Amino acid sequence: MARGVEVSLEELLHTLLCVVGADGIEPVYLPERSVNPVRRRLADVNKADLLLGFRAGVDLRTGLERLVRWRRQVLKCGGRQAYGGITSADSVA
């Protein structure tokens, strides 16, 4: 989710754990790996605003709550079939 506000991976994790009701879980920190050396993540949303007039109106927690609710519904309805029958082979065009 991009909204022009920096969110650390730790904040993202804690918010997601809270949303799914697992906020008592503490992360285990491992040594830094060279696979993804990006230290900060902040999406620039100015172009979407300029060209499309789009601004995100949902905060991180609300967005994650909606995502989790949607995903649980998908799983409840039978997983892949809930996506309208689209398979990975269908989506490659």
N, C-alpha and C positions, 0 to 999 in steps of 0.2 A: 504494500500500500504506500503510495507516494502522496505526501501532503505538504512537503516543504519543511518538515520538522525532523530534525535528527533524532533517531531512536537507536540506542545501543542494542547490541544483541542480547545483553543481559536484561535490559528493560523489556525487550520483546519476549524473551523467555519467561520472565516473571509474570508478565501480563497474560500470556497464553496459559501458563500453569494455573493462574487464578481463574481464568475463564472456564477452563475444563474441570475446575474443582480439585486441582492437585497442587495447591499453593504451598503445601508443606514440604514439597520436594525441593531439595537444594542441589544446584548444579555441581558437577565435578569439573574442576578446571584442569585441563591438561596443558602440557607445554605448547607454546605457539608453533604452528606448522607453517612451512613456506608455501603451501598449496594456495592459500588465499591471503596475500599480505596486505589487503585493504584494511586500514585501521578505522576509517570512518565511512559511514554510509549516509548520504543525504541526497535525496532526489531533487533535481531542479524542476519544478513544476511550472515555471514561467512560460514556457512555450505552449503548453496545453491551455493555459489561461489566455495567452495572446492570440493563438490561432483558433481555438475552439470555445473560448469563454468558459472553460471548465475549471472549477476549483473543488477540491475534495471537501465534502461537508461532514465527513465522518471521522471521529477520532479513533485512535489505535484500538482502545478497548472495545468500543462499539463495533468496529470492523471485524475484530477477532470473534466477538460474540456472534455476529451474523454468519461469519465463515464456519464456525464450529456448529451452529444450529443447522446450517445448510448441509454440511458434511454428514452430520448425524442423520438427517433426513434421507440423504442419498443412500447411506448404508442401510437404513431401515427399509427402504424401498427396493433393495436388491442390488445395490452397488452400481455397476456399469449400466444396467438397464435404465436407471433413473436419469442418466445423462441423455436420454432420448435414443438409446440404442447405438450411439456412435462408439465405434471401437477405435483403437489407435491406428489401425490400417485405414479406416475411413477418413481420419483427420489428416492424413498425409496426401496433399493434393499438389 
